């Protein structure tokens, strides 16, 4: 007969506790390594999409503002009040395209399914205001007599012929202050 010493074996509850700790750590590892990164990726996709939808709506607002007033504006408050309260915008939003018989509303729905002008002030990530700028172009024309004497210099200042919208969180831009070819063009298009 062999004399076996059972005093070196650990009690069953120590093994049970170790298995429980291992299962908890595996669960935490799965959450940290798999679930959390997917949530972060989905959140980043949402933020990028939402930000670009808001900037697209700001672009359409600038275009309508320019159609009515002949220039663009760099004031977000003015632009959003224009969207909310102007009868010109209201008539376009409620209109029907005679050719396609579809609504002529230029504004796109945001991620939550509605168009809300108040959301156009800020970015979805940090809540900072969108950056909106317009250009100022100064042209000088010199009027000269046939003998070469300068009669006068006409200075003409044009404000708001181009606009630029930027997301301060880095999700894109629309327009350009320097290049007419980029007017109404989004950086992601």
Backbone as CSV, one residue per row, in Angstrom:
resi,resn,N_x,N_y,N_z,CA_x,CA_y,CA_z,C_x,C_y,C_z
1,UNK,0.818,-1.172,0.000,0.000,0.000,0.000,0.858,1.229,0.000
2,UNK,0.419,2.146,-0.753,1.197,3.377,-0.830,0.599,4.408,0.102
3,UNK,1.464,5.070,0.691,1.040,6.081,1.649,1.036,7.442,0.932
4,UNK,-0.139,7.936,0.564,-0.276,9.199,-0.174,-0.589,10.304,0.822
5,UNK,0.153,11.377,0.646,-0.023,12.521,1.538,-0.945,13.528,0.847
6,UNK,-2.152,13.673,1.314,-3.144,14.581,0.724,-3.083,15.977,1.329
7,UNK,-2.185,16.220,2.178,-2.121,17.526,2.840,-1.578,18.620,1.929
8,UNK,-0.931,18.272,0.804,-0.387,19.282,-0.117,-1.423,19.766,-1.129
9,UNK,-2.544,19.127,-1.249,-3.580,19.548,-2.193,-4.316,20.763,-1.651
10,UNK,-4.657,21.686,-2.609,-5.407,22.876,-2.217,-6.874,22.512,-2.041
11,UNK,-7.564,23.202,-1.157,-8.989,22.934,-0.989,-9.754,23.332,-2.264
12,UNK,-10.925,22.778,-2.483,-11.732,22.987,-3.676,-12.121,24.452,-3.877
13,UNK,-12.343,25.197,-2.813,-12.785,26.594,-2.937,-11.679,27.493,-3.487
14,UNK,-10.421,27.139,-3.309,-9.323,27.910,-3.906,-9.371,27.752,-5.416
15,UNK,-9.575,26.528,-5.887,-9.690,26.291,-7.329,-10.915,27.014,-7.902
16,UNK,-12.007,26.970,-7.197,-13.226,27.648,-7.651,-12.999,29.155,-7.744
17,UNK,-12.330,29.722,-6.772,-12.047,31.162,-6.798,-11.135,31.508,-7.964
18,UNK,-10.105,30.690,-8.230,-9.194,30.949,-9.358,-9.926,30.863,-10.696
19,UNK,-10.799,29.864,-10.844,-11.571,29.747,-12.079,-12.497,30.954,-12.255
20,UNK,-13.081,31.425,-11.184,-13.954,32.607,-11.242,-13.154,33.834,-11.673
21,UNK,-11.972,34.025,-11.098,-11.111,35.160,-11.472,-10.723,35.065,-12.939
22,UNK,-10.397,33.868,-13.418,-10.023,33.682,-14.824,-11.195,34.031,-15.734
23,UNK,-12.386,33.587,-15.387,-13.568,33.882,-16.213,-13.840,35.382,-16.235
24,UNK,-13.711,36.042,-15.101,-13.928,37.503,-15.052,-12.887,38.218,-15.898
25,UNK,-11.641,37.815,-15.803,-10.580,38.461,-16.589,-10.757,38.230,-18.088
26,UNK,-11.206,37.049,-18.477,-11.486,36.782,-19.895,-12.631,37.684,-20.370
27,UNK,-13.650,37.840,-19.547,-14.758,38.739,-19.895,-14.294,40.173,-20.062
28,UNK,-13.462,40.644,-19.161,-12.927,42.012,-19.255,-12.075,42.151,-20.503
29,UNK,-11.252,41.159,-20.802,-10.405,41.187,-21.990,-11.244,41.253,-23.261
30,UNK,-12.315,40.478,-23.327,-13.193,40.509,-24.501,-13.828,41.892,-24.644
31,UNK,-14.273,42.466,-23.539,-14.877,43.801,-23.597,-13.873,44.843,-24.068
32,UNK,-12.668,44.813,-23.501,-11.655,45.821,-23.817,-11.085,45.625,-25.222
33,UNK,-10.889,44.379,-25.633,-10.232,44.109,-26.910,-11.183,44.050,-28.096
34,UNK,-12.444,43.713,-27.869,-13.353,43.514,-28.996,-14.531,44.482,-28.971
35,UNK,-15.246,44.538,-27.862,-16.496,45.307,-27.812,-16.236,46.813,-27.811
36,UNK,-15.364,47.301,-26.931,-15.106,48.742,-26.838,-14.576,49.335,-28.142
37,UNK,-13.599,48.706,-28.811,-13.136,49.292,-30.079,-14.239,49.383,-31.133
38,UNK,-15.133,48.399,-31.173,-16.236,48.466,-32.132,-17.166,49.629,-31.809
39,UNK,-17.417,49.865,-30.531,-18.256,50.998,-30.137,-17.585,52.315,-30.511
40,UNK,-16.279,52.382,-30.317,-15.543,53.599,-30.660,-15.582,53.833,-32.160
41,UNK,-15.400,52.792,-32.951,-15.454,52.912,-34.408,-16.840,53.367,-34.854
42,UNK,-17.880,52.787,-34.288,-19.249,53.176,-34.639,-19.520,54.632,-34.251
43,UNK,-19.042,55.049,-33.102,-19.219,56.434,-32.658,-18.497,57.393,-33.603
44,UNK,-17.276,57.044,-34.011,-16.522,57.892,-34.941,-17.230,57.991,-36.290
45,UNK,-17.794,56.883,-36.769,-18.551,56.906,-38.031,-19.756,57.828,-37.908
46,UNK,-20.461,57.717,-36.779,-21.628,58.573,-36.542,-21.218,60.041,-36.527
47,UNK,-20.157,60.369,-35.804,-19.718,61.761,-35.678,-19.334,62.320,-37.041
48,UNK,-18.581,61.558,-37.817,-18.169,62.027,-39.143,-19.380,62.244,-40.046
49,UNK,-20.296,61.279,-40.053,-21.499,61.391,-40.891,-22.357,62.571,-40.457
50,UNK,-22.592,62.691,-39.167,-23.447,63.763,-38.645,-22.831,65.132,-38.928
51,UNK,-21.542,65.258,-38.728,-20.857,66.523,-38.973,-20.967,66.922,-40.442
52,UNK,-20.778,65.965,-41.320,-20.859,66.257,-42.757,-22.288,66.573,-43.191
53,UNK,-23.266,65.936,-42.579,-24.660,66.279,-42.880,-24.955,67.717,-42.455
54,UNK,-24.477,68.091,-41.275,-24.701,69.464,-40.790,-24.007,70.479,-41.693
55,UNK,-22.775,70.185,-42.103,-22.068,71.111,-42.994,-22.746,71.190,-44.358
56,UNK,-23.286,70.073,-44.837,-24.024,70.086,-46.104,-25.250,70.987,-45.989
57,UNK,-25.935,70.929,-44.867,-27.086,71.808,-44.663,-26.661,73.270,-44.562
58,UNK,-25.522,73.528,-43.946,-25.004,74.902,-43.916,-24.686,75.385,-45.329
59,UNK,-24.152,74.498,-46.152,-23.863,74.847,-47.555,-25.148,75.242,-48.270
60,UNK,-26.192,74.434,-48.101,-27.466,74.744,-48.760,-28.047,76.058,-48.228
61,UNK,-27.860,76.309,-46.958,-28.335,77.572,-46.385,-27.571,78.749,-46.990
62,UNK,-26.266,78.600,-47.147,-25.456,79.662,-47.763,-25.910,79.918,-49.204
63,UNK,-26.187,78.856,-49.930,-26.633,79.001,-51.324,-27.967,79.748,-51.382
64,UNK,-28.902,79.392,-50.505,-30.189,80.092,-50.477,-30.018,81.551,-50.053
65,UNK,-29.157,81.790,-49.089,-28.893,83.155,-48.632,-28.317,83.983,-49.779
66,UNK,-27.424,83.389,-50.530,-26.813,84.088,-51.657,-27.834,84.354,-52.761
67,UNK,-28.761,83.406,-52.981,-29.810,83.620,-53.985,-30.695,84.805,-53.604
68,UNK,-30.975,84.943,-52.323,-31.862,86.020,-51.884,-31.141,87.365,-51.769
69,UNK,-29.943,87.368,-51.173,-29.265,88.629,-50.872,-28.094,88.954,-51.795
70,UNK,-27.717,88.054,-52.680,-26.648,88.328,-53.625,-25.248,88.174,-53.052
71,UNK,-25.132,87.675,-51.837,-23.832,87.445,-51.212,-23.997,86.382,-50.140
72,UNK,-22.868,85.863,-49.679,-22.884,84.880,-48.599,-22.706,85.599,-47.268
73,UNK,-22.943,84.886,-46.174,-22.760,85.469,-44.848,-21.816,84.589,-44.029
74,UNK,-21.104,85.227,-43.103,-20.220,84.472,-42.212,-20.767,84.415,-40.789
75,UNK,-22.011,84.815,-40.615,-22.621,84.840,-39.300,-23.568,83.643,-39.156
76,UNK,-23.204,82.688,-38.319,-24.039,81.501,-38.132,-25.424,81.838,-37.592
77,UNK,-25.486,82.801,-36.684,-26.788,83.188,-36.121,-27.703,83.714,-37.214
78,UNK,-27.175,84.576,-38.063,-27.954,85.126,-39.176,-28.399,84.021,-40.114
79,UNK,-27.485,83.122,-40.422,-27.778,82.045,-41.361,-28.864,81.106,-40.829
80,UNK,-28.784,80.750,-39.572,-29.767,79.820,-39.013,-31.118,80.499,-38.793
81,UNK,-31.105,81.762,-38.407,-32.370,82.501,-38.335,-32.990,82.629,-39.713
82,UNK,-32.170,82.803,-40.740,-32.641,82.849,-42.122,-33.354,81.539,-42.471
83,UNK,-32.756,80.411,-42.098,-33.375,79.101,-42.374,-34.697,78.962,-41.629
84,UNK,-34.721,79.381,-40.384,-35.889,79.156,-39.542,-37.063,80.082,-39.848
85,UNK,-36.772,81.339,-40.181,-37.856,82.325,-40.208,-38.118,82.989,-41.561
86,UNK,-37.275,82.848,-42.538,-37.449,83.559,-43.797,-38.503,82.880,-44.676
87,UNK,-39.399,83.679,-45.224,-40.471,83.147,-46.062,-39.928,82.553,-47.372
88,UNK,-38.826,83.116,-47.881,-38.199,82.589,-49.090,-37.747,81.151,-48.870
89,UNK,-37.083,80.894,-47.767,-36.620,79.536,-47.443,-37.817,78.630,-47.215
90,UNK,-38.815,79.132,-46.520,-40.012,78.338,-46.239,-40.703,77.922,-47.535
91,UNK,-40.793,78.833,-48.498,-41.454,78.496,-49.766,-40.658,77.453,-50.547
92,UNK,-39.335,77.528,-50.488,-38.518,76.533,-51.185,-38.629,75.179,-50.492
93,UNK,-38.617,75.184,-49.175,-38.689,73.917,-48.427,-40.032,73.221,-48.634
94,UNK,-41.101,73.990,-48.803,-42.429,73.400,-48.973,-42.777,73.156,-50.435
95,UNK,-41.922,73.625,-51.342,-42.205,73.513,-52.770,-42.046,72.100,-53.306
96,UNK,-42.605,71.905,-54.501,-42.520,70.638,-55.218,-41.870,70.916,-56.568
97,UNK,-40.875,70.114,-56.908,-40.214,70.255,-58.205,-41.209,69.874,-59.296
98,UNK,-41.486,70.770,-60.260,-42.506,70.476,-61.275,-42.116,69.329,-62.216
99,UNK,-40.838,69.095,-62.390,-40.406,68.041,-63.302,-40.452,66.672,-62.632
100,UNK,-39.829,66.569,-61.468,-39.734,65.266,-60.798,-40.898,64.993,-59.856
101,UNK,-41.659,66.023,-59.534,-42.779,65.907,-58.584,-42.303,65.502,-57.181
102,UNK,-41.048,65.777,-56.884,-40.493,65.495,-55.560,-40.364,66.804,-54.801
103,UNK,-40.298,66.742,-53.476,-40.104,67.976,-52.702,-38.801,68.672,-53.089
104,UNK,-38.837,70.003,-53.106,-37.649,70.769,-53.497,-36.831,71.219,-52.289
105,UNK,-37.101,70.635,-51.146,-36.353,70.968,-49.932,-34.886,70.584,-50.109
106,UNK,-33.964,71.561,-50.080,-32.554,71.239,-50.295,-31.865,70.641,-49.073
107,UNK,-32.480,70.758,-47.909,-31.835,70.321,-46.681,-31.987,68.820,-46.488
108,UNK,-30.903,68.194,-46.033,-30.912,66.750,-45.804,-31.245,66.464,-44.348
109,UNK,-31.856,65.309,-44.130,-32.180,64.900,-42.772,-30.897,64.487,-42.056
110,UNK,-30.844,64.782,-40.781,-29.692,64.408,-39.978,-29.819,62.947,-39.558
111,UNK,-28.861,62.457,-38.819,-28.822,61.037,-38.443,-30.061,60.586,-37.677
112,UNK,-30.662,61.478,-36.922,-31.846,61.100,-36.146,-33.125,61.139,-36.973
113,UNK,-33.018,61.476,-38.257,-34.165,61.396,-39.151,-34.904,62.689,-39.411
114,UNK,-34.473,63.785,-38.811,-35.132,65.076,-39.021,-34.096,66.134,-39.355
115,UNK,-34.560,67.225,-39.926,-33.713,68.393,-40.140,-34.009,69.381,-39.016
116,UNK,-33.019,69.687,-38.207,-33.185,70.631,-37.108,-32.168,71.757,-37.263
117,UNK,-32.633,72.955,-37.596,-31.714,74.077,-37.810,-30.832,74.386,-36.596
118,UNK,-31.335,74.191,-35.400,-30.559,74.510,-34.195,-29.283,73.677,-34.094
119,UNK,-29.288,72.487,-34.684,-28.113,71.614,-34.603,-26.976,72.090,-35.499
120,UNK,-27.253,73.025,-36.383,-26.231,73.471,-37.335,-25.208,74.413,-36.714
121,UNK,-25.429,74.841,-35.497,-24.458,75.714,-34.830,-23.169,74.973,-34.474
122,UNK,-23.315,73.738,-33.985,-22.177,73.082,-33.352,-21.862,71.718,-33.949
123,UNK,-20.626,71.297,-33.701,-20.168,69.991,-34.151,-20.677,68.913,-33.199
124,UNK,-20.882,67.701,-33.688,-21.386,66.648,-32.810,-20.348,66.117,-31.818
125,UNK,-19.071,66.244,-32.113,-18.056,65.666,-31.225,-17.819,66.536,-30.001
126,UNK,-17.425,67.792,-30.205,-17.031,68.635,-29.077,-18.014,69.753,-28.779
127,UNK,-18.974,69.957,-29.645,-19.934,71.033,-29.421,-19.393,72.410,-29.766
128,UNK,-18.249,72.471,-30.456,-17.720,73.758,-30.901,-18.550,74.255,-32.080
129,UNK,-18.579,75.564,-32.255,-19.300,76.139,-33.393,-18.536,75.851,-34.682
130,UNK,-19.285,75.607,-35.748,-18.654,75.466,-37.056,-18.006,76.795,-37.428
131,UNK,-16.919,76.729,-38.157,-16.217,77.928,-38.606,-16.772,78.295,-39.975
132,UNK,-17.309,79.503,-40.080,-17.853,79.988,-41.346,-17.168,81.314,-41.656
133,UNK,-16.573,81.398,-42.849,-15.879,82.611,-43.275,-16.354,82.990,-44.673
134,UNK,-16.267,84.287,-44.975,-16.533,84.761,-46.324,-15.338,85.591,-46.787
135,UNK,-15.245,85.766,-48.090,-14.117,86.514,-48.624,-14.435,87.995,-48.727
136,UNK,-13.396,88.773,-48.806,-13.499,90.199,-49.098,-12.525,90.470,-50.235
137,UNK,-13.066,90.901,-51.368,-12.247,91.157,-52.544,-12.228,92.660,-52.810
138,UNK,-11.034,93.207,-52.860,-10.860,94.620,-53.168,-10.239,94.717,-54.556
139,UNK,-10.949,95.421,-55.454,-10.416,95.639,-56.792,-10.195,97.129,-56.988
140,UNK,-9.074,97.440,-57.604,-8.738,98.845,-57.869,-8.646,99.030,-59.370
141,UNK,-9.281,100.089,-59.830,-9.262,100.405,-61.258,-8.787,101.845,-61.403
142,UNK,-7.732,102.002,-62.132,-7.162,103.332,-62.323,-7.694,103.909,-63.630
143,UNK,-8.258,105.113,-63.533,-8.766,105.804,-64.710,-7.688,106.794,-65.147
144,UNK,-7.229,106.607,-66.399,-6.107,107.393,-66.916,-6.560,108.137,-68.169
145,UNK,-6.104,109.375,-68.333,-6.386,110.157,-69.538,-5.506,109.650,-70.677
146,UNK,-5.840,109.995,-71.915,-5.001,109.557,-73.045,-3.551,110.050,-72.936
147,UNK,-3.348,111.135,-72.237,-1.980,111.641,-72.089,-1.225,110.936,-70.965
148,UNK,-1.906,110.060,-70.235,-1.243,109.293,-69.187,-1.415,109.850,-67.793
149,UNK,-2.181,110.902,-67.643,-2.415,111.480,-66.322,-3.498,110.679,-65.593
150,UNK,-3.276,110.402,-64.337,-4.238,109.638,-63.544,-5.364,110.567,-63.101
151,UNK,-6.574,110.199,-63.463,-7.746,110.981,-63.050,-8.206,110.551,-61.660
152,UNK,-8.341,109.254,-61.498,-8.809,108.747,-60.212,-8.534,107.243,-60.130
153,UNK,-8.631,106.753,-58.923,-8.515,105.316,-58.686,-9.831,104.876,-58.058
154,UNK,-10.536,104.043,-58.789,-11.798,103.508,-58.273,-11.496,102.236,-57.479
155,UNK,-11.985,102.215,-56.246,-11.800,101.059,-55.386,-13.170,100.434,-55.153
156,UNK,-13.250,99.151,-55.452,-14.509,98.442,-55.286,-14.265,97.269,-54.336
157,UNK,-15.080,97.187,-53.290,-14.959,96.115,-52.316,-16.174,95.206,-52.422
158,UNK,-15.909,93.939,-52.683,-16.973,92.944,-52.737,-16.829,92.037,-51.524
159,UNK,-17.909,91.879,-50.797,-17.888,91.044,-49.603,-18.850,89.882,-49.816
160,UNK,-18.356,88.692,-49.563,-19.225,87.526,-49.588,-19.462,86.914,-50.944
161,UNK,-18.471,86.921,-51.830,-18.653,86.244,-53.116,-18.283,84.765,-53.011
162,UNK,-17.538,84.404,-51.976,-17.175,83.017,-51.705,-17.316,82.769,-50.209
163,UNK,-17.499,81.515,-49.845,-17.597,81.161,-48.431,-16.765,79.915,-48.152
164,UNK,-16.538,79.693,-46.868,-15.751,78.548,-46.416,-16.349,78.070,-45.102
165,UNK,-16.660,76.780,-45.028,-17.204,76.166,-43.809,-16.222,75.092,-43.373
166,UNK,-15.885,75.092,-42.090,-14.927,74.111,-41.574,-15.439,73.516,-40.270
167,UNK,-15.222,72.224,-40.134,-15.486,71.548,-38.868,-14.215,71.655,-38.033
168,UNK,-14.251,72.336,-36.883,-13.037,72.472,-36.069,-12.526,71.153,-35.515
169,UNK,-13.354,70.106,-35.587,-12.933,68.784,-35.121,-12.257,67.969,-36.224
170,UNK,-12.151,68.537,-37.418,-11.398,67.897,-38.491,-12.167,66.944,-39.381
171,UNK,-13.474,67.092,-39.478,-14.253,66.182,-40.318,-14.553,66.732,-41.709
172,UNK,-13.853,67.777,-42.119,-14.005,68.251,-43.480,-14.260,69.741,-43.586
173,UNK,-14.284,70.197,-44.839,-14.545,71.595,-45.164,-15.435,71.658,-46.398
174,UNK,-16.047,72.813,-46.589,-16.823,73.074,-47.802,-16.446,74.458,-48.294
175,UNK,-16.234,74.576,-49.599,-15.954,75.862,-50.211,-14.504,76.278,-50.098
176,UNK,-14.241,77.486,-50.584,-12.899,78.043,-50.555,-13.005,79.556,-50.639
177,UNK,-12.110,80.238,-49.956,-12.083,81.699,-50.025,-11.238,82.186,-51.200
178,UNK,-10.451,81.296,-51.790,-9.502,81.695,-52.821,-9.826,81.183,-54.211
179,UNK,-10.629,80.139,-54.317,-10.775,79.447,-55.583,-12.252,79.273,-55.936
180,UNK,-12.669,79.889,-57.035,-14.068,79.749,-57.471,-14.396,78.323,-57.896
181,UNK,-13.402,77.565,-58.333,-13.643,76.182,-58.750,-14.084,75.310,-57.573
182,UNK,-13.729,75.705,-56.348,-14.096,74.930,-55.162,-15.346,75.462,-54.465
183,UNK,-16.006,76.420,-55.085,-17.235,76.970,-54.512,-18.276,75.854,-54.385
184,UNK,-18.858,75.698,-53.227,-19.878,74.690,-52.919,-19.349,73.261,-52.971
185,UNK,-18.030,73.080,-52.962,-17.447,71.743,-53.031,-16.989,71.298,-51.649
186,UNK,-17.403,70.088,-51.269,-17.002,69.530,-49.985,-15.689,68.773,-50.145
187,UNK,-14.890,68.792,-49.104,-13.586,68.134,-49.155,-13.714,66.620,-49.241
188,UNK,-14.827,66.055,-48.885,-15.001,64.602,-48.917,-15.678,64.121,-50.193
189,UNK,-16.013,65.017,-51.083,-16.668,64.613,-52.347,-15.648,64.280,-53.405
